[in-house]
Amino acid sequence: MTHAIPVPLPSALIEHHAVDLEVKSSNGLGLTVKDVAATPCGEIYTLYSTSRFTYGVADDEADPAKGNFGYALVTRYAPDGTPLATAVSGQSDLVRQDTTLGGPTTGLGEELWGASGLCVLPDGTLAATGWADQTHLITADLTAVTAHYKATHSQHEDGPRDAFASWISTTPAGRLLCTAGEFGVYNYGSPLDNIVSITDQPLIPTSKPTLRALASMEAQPVKQTEADLRPDLLFNGEPVGMDHRPRPSLTEHLTELEQTAPRWAWDDARLGRPAVVREDLFVIPVYGHIYRGGSRGQRFAFVLVSDQGKIVGQLGGMHLDRDSPFTGFCFEIAADPIRERIYHLNRYGLFAWSANGIRAQRLDLEDKRYKLLKHFTLMDCAPAGELILVHRTQHLLLRIPCPAALGDLGEVVEDALRSYAKERTALKKQWQPQNWHWVDSTAPLHRL
């Protein structure tokens, strides 16, 4: 298998904006991978953003060679890692819109609240999701956006509230595990992710399914009114809102469970992206308040919840300080429903659990054999049984096979990193990247 895969920038974009990649800062050019999703047949999709910001350049600068820009991109790869196509969408509401490469009115959302999650739906359609429960459906060949589900960004903002989800993943049977926001969480006037839910019907361009709430993070969002209720987000057959949502909430459960924790330990907590462990079991990350001065040692938990909304346990074997995901803000979790395994990567280790929450492996990233993993973020576990990671600065995907036995994880990771290093060298000769920007002129470019 191919272990190293570049995240490319279309040559048309680089040429249109006259980006000088020889300059170390690339004239303010940045690239961030938001999410990765894979299909059962082995194809991979990567959602990422690129932007240029140069101090002193006016927001209304008309010359594309000088003006700032921001784009959302999705690249589709063949199972062997070959880029098949890239879609690009304008993604900036802060600078002059250059619609040559797509605009936000038809694309993947504005810069401040653009898409950050990606999921391959059972019919092959892509769902790009983001803050405020915006959901955009994209054809599998990346040629068109077929539907937008959006909501207002403020509790007091007028406008349609036709939202769906801020994060979606699929179960083996094709159901959708989702997170959705609520107004009033911690007295915020904008939505914060607070509800984990599941669907029984498909999400298609012409209709969205009902979301059945399984768990809530915070029990009592304040100052909600009937105007904040969503008819498609239900708990026990009634819309979620005000004093009606799953109880105990995750923070209530964790507070009661950890009797020795300070009473404020879970104040201003946040909900991470859930993962599907098996058809009837999910793992939900919850983490405490992030402080400016550092949050290492703060409370965090990966809670196991059934498809009936019952809290059945949590992942064990992690130390609040020595294994803290707050260093680098590494809260991502990935699960392999085929083998019923759960994985987490942070700056201190690569962890693996069985479905009952018992830790089976911890690969220490201070070990020189695994130290390279410190530069990667865990993105997904492909249906074919591969962990997909992304290098944060070199813009490369790394695929690691999931071992048949968790006891073999160390050996498998060591082999994958060794192969990755060799493949990266070969890719550099083939692609000739400049400052780790991989420019592609071969894959078709679609403007959304």
C-alpha positions as CSV (number, residue, x, y, z in Angstrom):
1,M,0.0,0.0,0.0
2,T,1.0,3.7,-0.4
3,H,1.7,5.3,3.0
4,A,2.5,8.9,1.9
5,I,0.1,11.0,-0.1
6,P,0.5,14.8,-0.9
7,V,-2.2,17.3,-0.2
8,P,-2.0,19.4,-3.4
9,L,-2.5,23.0,-4.3
10,P,-4.0,23.4,-7.9
11,S,-1.5,25.0,-10.2
12,A,-4.3,27.2,-11.6
13,L,-4.7,28.8,-8.1
14,I,-1.0,29.4,-7.7
15,E,-0.7,30.9,-11.1
16,H,-3.9,33.0,-10.8
17,H,-2.6,34.6,-7.6
18,A,1.0,34.7,-8.7
19,V,2.1,33.0,-5.4
20,D,5.9,32.9,-5.1
21,L,6.6,29.6,-3.5
22,E,10.3,30.2,-3.4
23,V,9.7,32.8,-0.6
24,K,9.9,30.9,2.7
25,S,6.7,32.5,4.0
26,S,5.2,32.0,0.5
27,N,4.0,35.6,0.8
28,G,1.7,34.7,3.7
29,L,0.4,31.4,2.1
30,G,-1.1,28.9,4.6
31,L,-2.6,25.5,4.2
32,T,-4.7,23.6,6.9
33,V,-6.2,20.2,6.5
34,K,-9.6,20.1,8.2
35,D,-10.7,16.5,7.7
36,V,-10.3,13.3,5.8
37,A,-12.9,10.7,4.8
38,A,-12.6,7.4,3.0
39,T,-14.9,5.1,1.1
40,P,-15.3,1.4,1.4
41,C,-13.6,0.9,-1.9
42,G,-10.5,2.7,-0.7
43,E,-10.9,6.2,-2.2
44,I,-9.9,9.1,0.0
45,Y,-11.3,12.6,0.2
46,T,-9.4,15.5,1.9
47,L,-11.0,18.8,3.0
48,Y,-8.6,21.6,3.5
49,S,-8.3,25.4,3.2
50,T,-5.6,27.7,1.9
51,S,-5.3,31.4,2.2
52,R,-2.9,34.3,1.8
53,F,-2.8,37.3,4.0
54,T,-0.3,40.0,3.5
55,Y,-0.1,43.0,5.9
56,G,-0.7,46.3,4.3
57,V,-2.9,44.9,1.4
58,A,-6.3,46.5,1.2
59,D,-9.3,44.2,1.5
60,D,-10.7,45.5,-1.8
61,E,-7.5,44.9,-3.7
62,A,-8.6,43.9,-7.2
63,D,-5.3,42.5,-8.6
64,P,-5.3,38.8,-7.9
65,A,-1.5,38.8,-7.9
66,K,-1.5,41.2,-4.9
67,G,-4.8,40.6,-3.1
68,N,-5.5,38.4,-0.1
69,F,-7.6,35.3,-0.7
70,G,-9.1,32.3,1.0
71,Y,-10.4,29.0,-0.5
72,A,-11.8,25.7,0.6
73,L,-10.7,22.7,-1.3
74,V,-11.6,19.0,-1.6
75,T,-9.3,16.5,-3.3
76,R,-10.4,13.0,-4.3
77,Y,-7.7,10.2,-4.4
78,A,-7.7,6.8,-6.0
79,P,-7.0,3.8,-3.6
80,D,-3.3,4.0,-4.7
81,G,-3.1,7.7,-3.6
82,T,-3.3,9.3,-7.1
83,P,-5.2,12.6,-7.1
84,L,-8.3,12.2,-9.3
85,A,-9.8,15.6,-9.0
86,T,-9.9,18.7,-6.8
87,A,-12.8,21.1,-6.1
88,V,-12.2,24.7,-5.1
89,S,-14.6,27.2,-3.5
90,G,-14.2,30.8,-2.5
91,Q,-14.2,31.0,1.2
92,S,-13.7,34.6,2.4
93,D,-16.2,37.2,3.5
94,L,-13.4,39.5,4.8
95,V,-11.7,40.4,1.5
96,R,-12.7,41.2,-2.0
97,Q,-14.3,38.1,-3.6
98,D,-12.4,36.8,-6.6
99,T,-14.9,34.5,-8.2
100,T,-12.5,33.1,-10.8
101,L,-12.0,30.0,-8.6
102,G,-15.5,29.9,-7.1
103,G,-17.6,31.9,-4.7
104,P,-19.0,31.3,-1.2
105,T,-22.6,31.8,-2.4
106,T,-22.4,28.4,-4.2
107,G,-19.5,26.8,-2.3
108,L,-18.6,25.6,1.2
109,G,-19.4,28.6,3.4
110,E,-17.8,31.8,4.5
111,E,-14.3,32.0,5.9
112,L,-15.2,32.4,9.6
113,W,-17.6,29.5,9.6
114,G,-16.6,27.4,6.6
115,A,-16.7,23.6,6.4
116,S,-14.5,21.7,8.8
117,G,-15.9,18.2,8.7
118,L,-16.2,15.7,5.9
119,C,-18.1,12.5,5.6
120,V,-18.9,10.0,2.8
121,L,-22.6,9.2,3.0
122,P,-23.8,5.7,2.2
123,D,-24.8,6.6,-1.4
124,G,-21.3,8.1,-2.1
125,T,-22.3,11.7,-1.7
126,L,-20.0,13.9,0.3
127,A,-21.3,15.9,3.3
128,A,-19.1,18.9,4.3
129,T,-20.2,20.2,7.7
130,G,-19.2,23.1,9.9
131,W,-20.0,25.4,12.8
132,A,-23.7,26.4,13.3
133,D,-24.7,23.1,11.8
134,Q,-24.2,24.1,8.2
135,T,-24.1,21.1,5.9
136,H,-23.2,21.0,2.2
137,L,-23.8,18.0,-0.1
138,I,-21.3,17.5,-2.9
139,T,-21.4,14.9,-5.7
140,A,-18.8,12.1,-5.4
141,D,-17.0,13.4,-8.5
142,L,-16.6,16.9,-7.0
143,T,-18.4,18.6,-9.8
144,A,-21.3,20.2,-8.0
145,V,-22.8,21.2,-4.6
146,T,-26.3,19.8,-4.6
147,A,-27.7,21.1,-1.3
148,H,-27.0,23.6,1.5
149,Y,-28.4,23.3,5.0
150,K,-27.6,26.5,6.9
151,A,-28.7,28.4,10.0
152,T,-28.4,31.8,11.5
153,H,-25.2,32.4,13.5
154,S,-26.7,34.3,16.3
155,Q,-29.7,33.6,18.6
156,H,-31.1,37.0,17.8
157,E,-30.4,37.0,14.1
158,D,-33.3,36.9,11.7
159,G,-33.3,34.4,8.9
160,P,-34.0,30.8,8.1
161,R,-32.9,28.1,10.5
162,D,-32.6,25.3,8.1
163,A,-29.6,23.6,9.7
164,F,-28.6,20.0,10.0
165,A,-25.3,19.0,11.7
166,S,-21.8,20.3,12.5
167,W,-20.3,16.8,12.3
168,I,-21.4,13.6,10.6
169,S,-20.0,10.0,10.6
170,T,-21.6,6.8,9.4
171,T,-22.4,3.6,11.1
172,P,-21.8,0.2,9.4
173,A,-25.5,0.0,8.7
174,G,-25.6,3.4,7.1
175,R,-27.1,5.5,9.9
176,L,-25.6,8.9,10.6
177,L,-24.0,9.8,13.9
178,C,-24.1,13.6,14.3
179,T,-23.4,16.6,16.5
180,A,-25.7,19.6,16.6
181,G,-25.4,23.0,18.3
182,E,-27.7,24.8,20.7
183,F,-28.1,28.4,21.5
184,G,-27.6,29.5,25.1
185,V,-24.9,27.0,26.1
186,Y,-22.9,28.8,28.9
187,N,-25.1,31.8,28.0
188,Y,-23.6,32.1,24.5
189,G,-25.7,33.9,21.9
190,S,-24.2,31.8,19.1
191,P,-24.6,28.0,18.8
192,L,-22.2,25.6,20.5
193,D,-22.1,21.9,19.8
194,N,-24.1,20.3,22.6
195,I,-26.2,17.4,21.3
196,V,-25.1,14.0,19.9
197,S,-27.7,12.4,17.8
198,I,-28.4,9.6,15.3
199,T,-30.6,9.3,12.2
200,D,-32.6,6.4,10.8
201,Q,-33.3,7.9,7.4
202,P,-30.8,9.1,4.7
203,L,-29.6,12.6,4.1
204,I,-30.3,13.6,0.5
205,P,-30.4,16.9,-1.4
206,T,-34.2,17.2,-1.3
207,S,-34.7,16.3,2.4
208,K,-33.0,15.8,5.7
209,P,-33.8,13.1,8.2
210,T,-34.9,13.6,11.8
211,L,-32.1,13.6,14.4
212,R,-32.8,11.5,17.5
213,A,-30.8,12.9,20.5
214,L,-28.7,10.5,22.4
215,A,-26.6,12.6,24.7
216,S,-26.2,16.3,25.7
217,M,-22.9,17.8,26.9
218,E,-24.4,20.6,29.1
219,A,-27.7,20.1,30.8
220,Q,-29.2,23.6,31.1
221,P,-28.6,26.0,28.3
222,V,-30.0,29.4,29.5
223,K,-32.4,31.9,27.9
224,Q,-33.7,29.6,25.3
225,T,-37.2,30.2,23.8
226,E,-39.5,28.2,21.6
227,A,-37.9,30.1,18.6
228,D,-34.7,28.1,19.3
229,L,-36.4,24.7,18.9
230,R,-35.7,22.6,15.9
231,P,-38.5,20.3,14.6
232,D,-35.9,17.9,13.2
233,L,-33.9,17.5,16.4
234,L,-36.0,15.3,18.8
235,F,-35.7,13.7,22.2
236,N,-38.4,11.3,23.2
237,G,-40.4,12.5,20.2
238,E,-40.3,16.2,21.3
239,P,-38.0,19.0,20.1
240,V,-34.8,19.4,22.1
241,G,-34.6,22.8,23.9
242,M,-35.2,24.7,27.1
243,D,-35.5,22.0,29.8
244,H,-35.9,19.1,27.4
245,R,-32.8,17.1,26.4
246,P,-31.0,13.8,27.4
247,R,-30.2,13.7,31.1
248,P,-27.9,13.2,32.9
249,S,-25.7,15.3,30.6
250,L,-22.2,14.1,29.9
251,T,-20.8,16.8,32.2
252,E,-23.3,15.9,35.0
253,H,-22.3,12.2,34.6
254,L,-18.6,13.1,34.8
255,T,-19.0,15.4,37.7
256,E,-20.8,12.7,39.7
257,L,-18.3,10.1,38.7
258,E,-15.2,12.1,39.7
259,Q,-16.0,12.9,43.3
260,T,-12.5,14.1,44.0
261,A,-12.5,16.6,41.1
262,P,-13.1,20.3,41.8
263,R,-16.7,21.4,41.4
264,W,-15.8,23.7,38.5
265,A,-13.8,21.0,36.7
266,W,-16.3,20.7,33.8
267,D,-17.4,24.3,33.7
268,D,-17.3,25.7,30.1
269,A,-16.5,22.2,28.7
270,R,-16.6,21.4,25.0
271,L,-17.8,18.6,22.9
272,G,-15.4,16.8,20.5
273,R,-16.2,14.8,17.4
274,P,-17.7,11.4,18.2
275,A,-16.7,8.2,16.5
276,V,-18.5,5.0,15.7
277,V,-17.1,2.0,17.6
278,R,-19.8,-0.4,16.3
279,E,-23.4,-0.1,15.2
280,D,-24.7,0.3,18.7
281,L,-21.8,2.0,20.4
282,F,-20.1,5.4,20.1
283,V,-17.3,7.2,21.8
284,I,-17.7,11.0,22.6
285,P,-14.8,13.3,23.5
286,V,-15.5,15.9,26.2
287,Y,-12.8,18.3,27.4
288,G,-12.7,21.0,30.0
289,H,-12.1,24.8,29.7
290,I,-9.0,25.9,27.7
291,Y,-7.0,28.5,29.6
292,R,-4.7,31.1,28.0
293,G,-1.8,30.2,30.3
294,G,-2.0,26.5,29.5
295,S,-4.5,23.7,30.2
296,R,-2.3,20.6,30.6
297,G,-3.8,18.7,33.5
298,Q,-7.4,19.8,32.8
299,R,-10.1,17.3,32.8
300,F,-10.9,15.3,29.7
301,A,-12.9,12.1,29.0
302,F,-13.8,9.8,26.1
303,V,-17.3,8.6,27.0
304,L,-18.9,5.5,25.6
305,V,-22.6,5.9,24.8
306,S,-25.0,3.3,23.3
307,D,-27.4,3.9,20.4
308,Q,-30.2,4.1,22.9
309,G,-28.5,7.0,24.7
310,K,-27.2,5.1,27.7
311,I,-23.8,6.0,29.1
312,V,-22.0,2.7,29.4
313,G,-18.4,3.7,30.4
314,Q,-15.4,5.6,29.2
315,L,-11.9,5.0,27.9
316,G,-9.4,4.3,30.6
317,G,-5.7,4.3,31.1
318,M,-4.8,7.9,30.4
319,H,-3.2,10.3,32.9
320,L,-4.5,13.8,33.2
321,D,-1.1,15.4,33.0
322,R,1.3,12.9,31.3
323,D,-1.2,12.0,28.6
324,S,-2.9,15.4,28.3
325,P,-4.5,16.1,24.9
326,F,-4.5,19.8,25.7
327,T,-0.9,20.0,24.6
328,G,-1.4,21.0,20.9
329,F,-5.2,20.6,21.4
330,C,-5.3,17.0,20.1
331,F,-8.8,15.9,20.9
332,E,-9.4,13.7,17.8
333,I,-10.6,10.1,18.2
334,A,-10.9,7.5,15.5
335,A,-12.6,4.1,15.6
336,D,-12.5,0.9,13.6
337,P,-16.0,-0.6,13.6
338,I,-14.9,-3.7,11.8
339,R,-12.5,-4.7,14.6
340,E,-14.2,-2.7,17.3
341,R,-11.0,-0.7,18.2
342,I,-10.6,2.9,19.2
343,Y,-7.5,5.1,18.6
344,H,-6.3,8.5,19.9
345,L,-3.1,10.4,19.0
346,N,-1.6,13.3,21.0
347,R,1.8,14.8,21.6
348,Y,2.6,12.1,24.2
349,G,1.4,8.8,22.7
350,L,-0.6,6.8,20.3
351,F,-3.3,5.0,22.3
352,A,-5.5,2.0,21.4
353,W,-8.5,0.5,23.2
354,S,-10.9,-2.3,22.8
355,A,-14.7,-1.6,22.7
356,N,-15.1,-2.1,26.4
357,G,-12.8,0.9,27.1
358,I,-9.8,-1.0,28.4
359,R,-6.5,0.4,27.1
360,A,-4.6,-2.1,25.1
361,Q,-1.6,0.0,23.8
362,R,0.2,3.2,24.5
363,L,3.1,3.9,22.1
364,D,5.3,6.5,23.8
365,L,6.2,9.3,21.4
366,E,9.5,9.9,23.2
367,D,10.6,6.5,21.8
368,K,12.7,7.4,18.7
369,R,10.8,4.7,16.8
370,Y,7.5,6.6,17.0
371,K,8.8,10.2,17.6
372,L,7.8,11.3,14.1
373,L,4.1,10.9,15.1
374,K,4.4,14.1,17.1
375,H,4.1,16.0,13.8
376,F,0.9,14.3,12.8
377,T,-2.8,14.7,13.6
378,L,-5.1,11.7,13.6
379,M,-7.9,12.3,11.1
380,D,-9.9,9.1,10.4
381,C,-10.1,5.3,10.3
382,A,-10.9,4.1,6.8
383,P,-13.5,1.4,6.3
384,A,-10.7,-0.7,4.8
385,G,-8.9,-0.7,8.2
386,E,-6.3,2.1,7.9
387,L,-5.6,5.0,10.2
388,I,-5.2,8.2,8.3
389,L,-3.0,10.9,9.7
390,V,-1.9,14.3,8.3
391,H,1.5,16.0,8.8
392,R,0.8,19.5,10.0
393,T,3.6,21.3,8.2
394,Q,4.7,19.0,5.3
395,H,1.1,18.6,4.1
396,L,1.3,14.8,3.6
397,L,-1.2,12.1,4.5
398,L,0.1,9.0,6.3
399,R,-1.8,5.7,6.1
400,I,-1.2,3.1,8.8
401,P,-2.8,-0.4,8.5
402,C,-4.8,-1.3,11.6
403,P,-3.2,-4.5,13.0
404,A,-5.2,-7.7,13.4
405,A,-4.0,-7.8,17.0
406,L,-3.5,-4.6,19.1
407,G,-0.3,-6.1,20.5
408,D,1.2,-5.7,17.0
409,L,0.5,-2.0,16.8
410,G,4.0,-0.9,17.6
411,E,5.6,-3.0,14.9
412,V,3.0,-1.9,12.3
413,V,3.5,1.8,13.1
414,E,7.3,1.4,13.0
415,D,7.1,-0.2,9.5
416,A,4.6,2.4,8.3
417,L,6.9,5.3,9.4
418,R,9.9,3.7,7.8
419,S,8.0,3.3,4.5
420,Y,6.6,6.8,4.8
421,A,10.1,8.3,5.0
422,K,11.2,6.4,1.8
423,E,8.0,7.4,-0.1
424,R,8.4,11.0,1.0
425,T,11.8,11.1,-0.5
426,A,10.5,9.7,-3.8
427,L,7.6,12.1,-3.8
428,K,10.0,15.1,-3.4
429,K,11.9,14.0,-6.5
430,Q,8.6,13.5,-8.4
431,W,6.7,16.6,-7.3
432,Q,9.5,19.0,-6.6
433,P,7.6,20.8,-3.7
434,Q,8.7,24.3,-2.6
435,N,8.5,24.9,1.1
436,W,6.4,21.7,1.4
437,H,3.7,23.0,-1.0
438,W,2.8,20.3,-3.5
439,V,1.5,21.8,-6.7
440,D,-0.6,19.6,-9.0
441,S,-1.4,20.4,-12.6
442,T,-2.7,17.0,-13.7
443,A,-5.9,16.3,-11.8
444,P,-9.1,18.1,-13.1
445,L,-10.1,21.2,-11.2
446,H,-13.7,21.9,-10.5
447,R,-15.0,25.3,-9.4
448,L,-17.9,25.1,-6.9
